[in-house]
Amino acid sequence: MNDMKKGVTTDNLDINTSPKEDFYQYACGGWKAAHPLTAEYSRFGVFDSVREKAREQLNDLITTLPDHPDAKIKDTLAQ
């Protein structure tokens, strides 16, 4: 038995907007309200989120690598 839910996540909808009047606001208004853009972004989607997470992980790797026990041992990956 598959417990995976399928369909539209109603939390992402803006049910106060008529889909006849403004379908985009109706379909995405709830998501936009829950995820407001900061001044640094003109848009922010899934790919932007993945890029930001990868950038954070790479920064963490680079800044903590000198503290790794193998950093001073010749011919190791940390070195």
Residue pairs with C-beta under 8 A, 6 or more apart in sequence:
10 30
11 30
11 31
11 34
12 27
12 28
12 30
12 31
12 34
13 26
13 27
13 29
13 30
14 25
14 26
14 27
14 28
14 29
14 30
14 32
14 33
15 26
15 30
16 29
17 25
17 26
17 29
18 26
19 26
19 27
35 44
37 43
37 44
41 48
65 71
65 78
68 78
69 78
70 76
70 77
70 78
70 79
71 78
71 79
72 79
73 79
